[in-house]
């Protein structure tokens, strides 16, 4: 009875044009009439604050550009995402894929499915390996340069340190900091972290990493990490916390505030920087509990992904004029923006 209900629901959704986060249950191609201008959009996890925000932007852009969507949430499960992709390709033959891959290291499994079906696949936000992209001439990537976001974090933090001459609490001439990374095999984790360190050193700061940890871009895991770290270390020795995204930065800030830090007392303050410029992070910048973040331009990414999908679906040429963004080797990079108290009020999302 449960499978019959799900099959009927899929058919009804297709007829009415409603958008849904579909399950991975298989249906046959005869049960649904393929749409002429339709695409499947596959998210690695809508529990990710930034991805959730991005999904809303993609939905809005698709409506504006008259592109019908079938939406899927993999809940950070690669096998579930592959099943969802294969299900979509069975039902909607010849339609494009928009993929925020669970397998952020290379995305090869999804790419193979797209290549077998001979349909365009536009990866976004989580970049597959260059080797994987090079294997298929209908594979694209839309995102931002992770190294630039790390460099912007370094600039935000160096500006703060230059205006707060007492940052060196123990007088050792080094920045004693915690680095909270995202997922271990994620390209953004590697690029953001390395570029931050390079940027700080280029600005003349000697670094001393008190600890480096992976919190998988998760608020809850960042909270647990800091709780465990402070069980064996003095909070007063931390001079900065650098996080690969805002969700982790907000987790760190909440735990610091639980311990009486970052609540307005300048003597009990630890600068924290993040990336994404989520709504909660922007509020944290405004109230001073976060030094700054880096704007991962969700509206521009969404607009570019949907526009690119529409162009490829219609077989039109993709260039800077038709897309509205520079294109290089089937890749489109959306610029980041530094966000601090000085410009947070003027930021347009």
C-alpha positions as CSV (number, residue, x, y, z in Angstrom):
1,X,0.0,0.0,0.0
2,X,2.8,2.4,0.9
3,X,4.6,1.9,-2.5
4,X,1.3,2.3,-4.4
5,X,0.7,5.6,-2.6
6,X,4.2,6.9,-3.5
7,X,3.8,5.9,-7.1
8,X,0.4,7.7,-7.3
9,X,1.9,10.8,-5.6
10,X,4.7,11.0,-8.1
11,X,2.3,10.9,-11.0
12,X,0.0,13.6,-9.5
13,X,3.0,15.9,-8.8
14,X,4.2,15.5,-12.4
15,X,0.8,16.4,-13.8
16,X,0.1,19.4,-11.6
17,X,3.7,20.7,-11.8
18,X,4.2,20.8,-8.0
19,X,7.7,20.8,-6.7
20,X,8.7,18.1,-4.2
21,X,11.7,16.6,-2.5
22,X,11.2,13.2,-4.1
23,X,12.1,9.8,-2.7
24,X,14.4,7.3,-4.4
25,X,11.5,4.8,-5.1
26,X,11.6,3.5,-8.6
27,X,8.8,4.3,-11.1
28,X,8.5,3.4,-14.8
29,X,8.7,5.8,-17.6
30,X,5.2,5.1,-18.7
31,X,3.7,6.4,-15.4
32,X,4.7,10.0,-16.0
33,X,4.6,12.2,-19.1
34,X,8.0,14.0,-19.4
35,X,7.9,17.8,-19.3
36,X,9.4,19.7,-22.2
37,X,11.3,22.1,-20.1
38,X,12.1,20.3,-16.9
39,X,15.2,19.6,-14.8
40,X,16.1,17.5,-11.8
41,X,17.8,19.3,-8.9
42,X,19.6,17.1,-6.4
43,X,20.8,18.4,-3.0
44,X,23.4,16.6,-0.9
45,X,21.5,17.7,2.3
46,X,18.8,20.3,2.9
47,X,19.9,20.2,6.6
48,X,22.9,22.3,5.5
49,X,21.8,25.9,6.2
50,X,23.5,27.3,3.1
51,X,22.2,24.6,0.8
52,X,18.7,25.1,2.2
53,X,18.9,28.8,1.5
54,X,20.3,28.1,-2.0
55,X,17.4,25.7,-2.7
56,X,14.9,28.5,-2.1
57,X,16.8,30.7,-4.5
58,X,16.9,28.0,-7.2
59,X,13.2,27.4,-6.8
60,X,12.5,31.2,-7.3
61,X,14.8,31.5,-10.3
62,X,13.4,28.4,-11.9
63,X,9.9,29.9,-11.6
64,X,11.1,33.2,-13.1
65,X,12.8,31.4,-16.0
66,X,9.9,29.0,-16.6
67,X,11.9,25.9,-15.8
68,X,10.0,23.2,-14.0
69,X,11.9,21.4,-11.3
70,X,11.8,18.0,-9.6
71,X,13.6,18.4,-6.3
72,X,15.4,15.7,-4.3
73,X,17.2,15.7,-1.0
74,X,19.8,12.9,-0.6
75,X,20.2,13.6,3.2
76,X,24.0,13.2,2.8
77,X,23.6,9.6,1.5
78,X,25.5,8.9,-1.8
79,X,23.5,5.7,-2.6
80,X,20.2,7.6,-2.1
81,X,21.4,10.4,-4.4
82,X,22.4,7.9,-7.1
83,X,19.0,6.2,-6.8
84,X,17.3,9.5,-7.1
85,X,19.3,10.4,-10.2
86,X,18.6,7.1,-11.9
87,X,14.9,7.3,-11.0
88,X,14.7,10.8,-12.6
89,X,16.5,9.8,-15.7
90,X,14.1,6.8,-16.1
91,X,11.0,9.0,-15.8
92,X,12.2,12.2,-17.5
93,X,14.4,10.9,-20.3
94,X,16.6,13.6,-21.9
95,X,16.2,16.1,-19.2
96,X,19.1,18.0,-17.5
97,X,20.5,17.3,-14.1
98,X,21.4,20.0,-11.5
99,X,23.5,18.3,-8.9
100,X,24.9,19.4,-5.5
101,X,26.8,16.1,-5.0
102,X,27.1,14.0,-1.9
103,X,30.3,12.7,-3.3
104,X,32.1,16.0,-3.2
105,X,35.5,14.5,-3.9
106,X,34.8,13.7,-7.5
107,X,31.1,13.2,-8.3
108,X,32.0,10.4,-10.7
109,X,29.1,8.1,-9.9
110,X,26.5,10.8,-10.8
111,X,28.5,11.9,-13.8
112,X,28.6,8.3,-15.2
113,X,24.8,8.2,-14.9
114,X,24.5,11.5,-16.8
115,X,26.9,10.4,-19.5
116,X,25.1,7.1,-20.0
117,X,21.8,9.0,-20.5
118,X,23.6,11.6,-22.6
119,X,22.1,14.6,-20.7
120,X,23.7,17.8,-19.4
121,X,24.8,17.7,-15.8
122,X,25.4,21.0,-13.9
123,X,27.2,20.5,-10.6
124,X,27.0,23.4,-8.2
125,X,28.4,24.5,-4.8
126,X,30.3,21.3,-4.3
127,X,32.9,20.9,-7.1
128,X,33.8,17.5,-8.5
129,X,37.4,16.7,-9.4
130,X,38.7,18.3,-12.6
131,X,39.5,14.8,-13.8
132,X,35.8,13.8,-13.5
133,X,34.6,17.0,-15.3
134,X,37.0,16.4,-18.1
135,X,35.5,13.0,-18.9
136,X,32.2,14.4,-20.2
137,X,31.7,17.3,-22.5
138,X,28.2,18.0,-21.1
139,X,29.4,18.3,-17.5
140,X,29.5,21.8,-16.0
141,X,30.3,23.4,-12.7
142,X,28.9,26.6,-11.1
143,X,30.4,27.7,-7.8
144,X,33.0,30.0,-6.3
145,X,36.7,29.9,-5.8
146,X,37.4,28.3,-2.4
147,X,40.9,29.8,-2.3
148,X,39.5,33.3,-2.6
149,X,37.2,32.8,0.4
150,X,40.1,31.7,2.5
151,X,42.1,34.7,1.5
152,X,39.2,36.9,2.4
153,X,39.0,35.3,5.8
154,X,42.6,36.2,6.3
155,X,42.0,39.8,5.3
156,X,39.0,40.1,7.7
157,X,41.1,38.7,10.6
158,X,44.2,40.7,9.9
159,X,42.1,43.9,9.8
160,X,40.7,43.0,13.2
161,X,44.1,42.2,14.6
162,X,45.5,45.5,13.4
163,X,42.8,47.4,15.2
164,X,43.1,45.4,18.4
165,X,46.7,45.6,19.4
166,X,46.2,43.4,22.5
167,X,45.3,40.3,20.5
168,X,48.5,38.5,21.5
169,X,47.4,37.3,24.9
170,X,50.5,35.4,25.8
171,X,53.0,37.7,24.1
172,X,54.6,34.9,22.0
173,X,54.3,36.9,18.8
174,X,52.1,34.2,17.2
175,X,48.4,33.9,16.5
176,X,47.2,31.0,18.6
177,X,44.1,29.8,16.8
178,X,41.7,26.9,16.2
179,X,40.9,25.9,12.6
180,X,37.6,24.2,12.2
181,X,37.4,22.5,8.8
182,X,34.4,21.1,6.9
183,X,34.4,17.7,5.3
184,X,37.7,15.9,5.0
185,X,37.6,15.2,1.3
186,X,35.7,18.4,0.3
187,X,37.6,20.6,-2.2
188,X,36.4,23.8,-0.4
189,X,37.7,22.4,2.9
190,X,41.2,22.1,1.5
191,X,41.2,25.3,-0.6
192,X,39.7,27.5,2.1
193,X,42.0,26.3,4.9
194,X,45.2,26.5,2.9
195,X,44.4,29.9,1.4
196,X,43.6,31.3,4.9
197,X,47.0,30.2,6.2
198,X,48.8,31.6,3.1
199,X,47.0,34.9,3.5
200,X,47.9,35.3,7.1
201,X,51.5,34.5,6.5
202,X,51.6,36.9,3.5
203,X,50.3,39.6,5.9
204,X,53.2,39.0,8.2
205,X,51.5,36.9,10.9
206,X,53.1,33.8,12.4
207,X,50.6,31.1,13.1
208,X,50.3,28.6,15.8
209,X,47.5,26.1,15.3
210,X,46.3,25.1,18.8
211,X,44.2,22.5,17.1
212,X,42.8,21.6,13.7
213,X,39.5,19.6,13.6
214,X,36.9,18.5,11.1
215,X,33.3,19.3,12.0
216,X,31.7,18.5,8.6
217,X,30.2,21.9,8.1
218,X,27.8,21.1,11.0
219,X,26.7,23.5,13.8
220,X,26.2,20.6,16.2
221,X,29.5,19.0,15.6
222,X,31.3,22.3,16.0
223,X,29.6,22.8,19.4
224,X,30.6,19.3,20.5
225,X,34.1,19.8,19.3
226,X,34.6,23.0,21.3
227,X,33.1,21.4,24.4
228,X,35.5,18.5,24.1
229,X,38.5,20.8,23.4
230,X,37.8,23.0,26.4
231,X,37.5,20.0,28.7
232,X,41.2,19.8,28.5
233,X,42.4,23.3,27.5
234,X,42.1,26.9,28.8
235,X,39.7,29.1,26.8
236,X,41.9,32.0,27.5
237,X,44.7,30.7,25.3
238,X,42.6,30.9,22.1
239,X,43.2,34.1,20.1
240,X,41.0,33.3,17.1
241,X,38.7,30.7,15.6
242,X,38.6,30.2,11.9
243,X,35.8,28.1,10.4
244,X,35.2,26.8,6.9
245,X,31.6,27.8,7.0
246,X,29.1,29.8,9.0
247,X,27.2,26.9,10.5
248,X,30.3,25.8,12.3
249,X,31.2,29.4,13.2
250,X,27.8,29.9,14.8
251,X,28.2,26.7,16.8
252,X,31.5,28.0,18.1
253,X,30.0,31.4,19.0
254,X,27.1,29.9,20.8
255,X,29.4,27.7,22.9
256,X,31.7,30.7,23.6
257,X,28.7,32.7,24.7
258,X,27.6,29.9,27.0
259,X,30.9,30.4,28.7
260,X,30.6,34.2,28.9
261,X,32.6,35.2,25.8
262,X,31.6,37.3,22.8
263,X,28.8,39.0,24.6
264,X,30.0,42.6,24.6
265,X,32.9,42.5,27.1
266,X,36.0,43.3,25.1
267,X,38.2,41.5,27.6
268,X,36.3,38.3,27.0
269,X,36.2,38.2,23.3
270,X,37.6,35.7,20.7
271,X,37.4,36.7,17.1
272,X,35.5,34.1,14.9
273,X,35.3,34.2,11.1
274,X,33.1,32.1,8.8
275,X,32.0,31.7,5.2
276,X,28.6,31.8,3.5
277,X,26.9,34.9,4.9
278,X,23.8,33.1,6.1
279,X,21.1,35.2,7.7
280,X,22.1,34.1,11.2
281,X,25.8,34.8,10.5
282,X,24.9,38.3,9.2
283,X,23.1,39.0,12.4
284,X,26.1,37.8,14.4
285,X,28.3,40.2,12.5
286,X,25.8,43.0,13.2
287,X,25.8,42.3,16.9
288,X,29.6,41.9,17.0
289,X,29.7,38.3,18.1
290,X,31.3,37.3,14.8
291,X,34.1,39.4,13.3
292,X,33.1,38.7,9.7
293,X,32.1,36.2,7.1
294,X,32.5,35.8,3.3
295,X,29.4,36.2,1.2
296,X,28.8,33.0,-0.9
297,X,26.4,34.6,-3.3
298,X,23.5,32.2,-3.3
299,X,21.2,34.3,-5.5
300,X,23.9,34.7,-8.1
301,X,24.7,31.0,-8.0
302,X,21.1,30.0,-8.3
303,X,20.5,32.4,-11.1
304,X,23.5,31.1,-13.0
305,X,22.7,27.4,-12.4
306,X,19.1,27.8,-13.6
307,X,20.1,30.0,-16.6
308,X,22.8,27.6,-17.6
309,X,20.4,24.7,-17.4
310,X,17.8,26.5,-19.5
311,X,20.4,27.3,-22.2
312,X,21.7,23.7,-22.3
313,X,18.1,22.3,-22.3
314,X,17.3,24.5,-25.3
315,X,20.6,23.7,-27.1
316,X,21.6,27.4,-27.1
317,X,25.2,28.7,-27.0
318,X,26.7,29.3,-23.5
319,X,28.9,32.4,-23.3
320,X,29.3,35.5,-21.2
321,X,26.5,37.3,-23.1
322,X,23.9,34.6,-22.9
323,X,24.8,33.6,-19.3
324,X,25.7,36.9,-17.8
325,X,28.8,35.5,-16.1
326,X,32.3,34.7,-17.4
327,X,32.7,31.1,-18.6
328,X,36.0,29.2,-18.7
329,X,36.2,25.5,-19.7
330,X,32.6,24.6,-18.7
331,X,33.1,26.3,-15.4
332,X,31.5,29.4,-14.0
333,X,32.9,31.1,-10.9
334,X,30.7,33.4,-8.9
335,X,32.7,36.1,-7.0
336,X,32.8,36.1,-3.2
337,X,32.4,39.3,-1.1
338,X,34.0,40.1,2.3
339,X,31.4,40.9,5.0
340,X,32.3,42.9,8.2
341,X,30.5,45.3,10.4
342,X,31.5,48.1,7.9
343,X,29.4,46.7,5.0
344,X,27.0,44.2,6.5
345,X,24.1,46.7,6.5
346,X,24.4,47.3,2.8
347,X,24.7,43.7,1.7
348,X,21.9,42.7,-0.7
349,X,21.0,39.0,-0.6
